[in-house]
Amino acid sequence: MAVALWRVEDEYSQTYSDKHGIRAAWKSGLNFNRPKYLRGPLEKHLNWGSWERSPFISAYSKKDVAYCEARRRKRQGRHNVKVVEIVADTRKHGIGAFRKIRKLAELLDVDIRDGAWHNSEHECIFLHCIPWHIIKGVNYI
């Protein structure tokens, strides 16, 4: 089943783009089929004060939430703010697979801090890469 997601990026995003798509800062040997190894990296990903590289790439499941976040970043004076539209397949398990962050956190017994709780309601995470073929557009704010 196809699902629309939106990723917000700016000058401080830890991701980069290459011939494969949007890449996470840390390419690890992790995968969603071995969840016990995801606990530590997920805890670090949810710590917004950490600049430690993450294997995860966040996106929102609600368009209005993503654009609200993008406008907030722009008001803060951030540069290169953009919203990337993604259409992903919920049945996918390899590259391009994603999970709802609250469900994954619950499965791994990871607490989502108060500061991140609100955003996590509509947050999904990809592991390692969002491939170009599921990226449908980019809108600069």
N, C-alpha and C positions, 0 to 999 in steps of 0.2 A: 504494500500500500504506500502510495506517495504522500509525503508530508512536507509542507513548506516550513522552512526555518529561516531565521535572519541572524546574521553575525554582525556585531558592531566592532569596528577597528578604529584605531587612531595611532598617532606617532609612538605611543608607548606599548602597543600590542607586541607580545612576544613572538607572534607568528611571522612567517615569511612566505613569499610565493616563489614557486619554481615551476618547472615543466609539468609537474604532477598535480599541483593545486596549492592550496593554503596548507602550510606545514607547521606543526607544533615545534616549539623551540628545542624539545628533547625527543629524539627518536629512540625509543626504548624497545625492548623485546616483549613488552607487555601486550596483552590482548584481553578482550572482554570475556573470553572463554575461561580465563584463569583469574577470577575476580579477587582472590585473596592477595595477590601481588599488587593490586590497584589501590589498596587502602592508604599507604603512605603517600604515594603521589597525589591521590585525591585530597588528602588532608592539606598538603602543601598548595595544591591548586586553589583550594577554598580560602587560603590565607592571603588576602589581598595585599597585605603588607610585605609579602615575600617576593623577592625578585628571582627566586630559584626557578630554573627552567621547568616547564611542565610538558607532559606528553599529551595533554588535553587541549582541545580548542572548543570554546564556549559558543553557543548560539541560543537564540530565543525561539520559542514556539509561537509567540504572538507578535505580529508585525508592529502593533502600536507600542508594545513594551520596548521593542528594539529601537524604534524611532524616538521614543521618549528618552531612552538612554543616550542615543546619539546626540540629541539636542542638548542634554545635560552636559555631555563632554564638550560640546562646542561652546556652550556658555562659560565653561571653566577655562576656555582659552586653548583647548587642545587643537592640534593641527591634523590634517589628513583624516578627518573623521568621515567614515563611510559605513554604509549598511550593505552587506553582501546577502543577496537572496539565494537560498539553497532549496533544492527539491530533492529530498532523500527518500530512500526506500526503507520502511521499518523492518522488512524481512532480511535486510543485508547484514552479514556478519563479518565481512572482511573490511577492506578499505572503504571508507565512506559510512561505516557503521556508527551509530550514535546511541546514547542512552539518556534518559531523563536523570538529571543530577540528584534530585531528592530520592528517587527510587534506588539509585546506585549507592548513595550515602547510607540509606537505611539498610540495604543488603550488607554493606561493609561495616556497619556500626560506626559511622563517621558523623560527628556533630557538625552541623552547619551553624556557624556563629550568627549572632543577631544581626550584625552588619551585612551579612550575605544572604540571610534568610529570605528577605523580600524579593531580591533578584532571582533566587533559586526557584521560585514558584513556576516560572516559565522557561527555566534554563535546561538545555540539553548539552551534552558534551560529545565531541568526536574524539577518537583516539588516533593521534599522529597526523592525520591528513583529511582535508576536505577536497576530494578530487575535482578537477575542472569540469568534468562532465555533469556534475550535479549542481554547479554554480550557474544560476540563471541570470544574474545581473548584479551590478554594483551601482549604488547611488551615493555620491559625495554630498555631504551636508555642509 
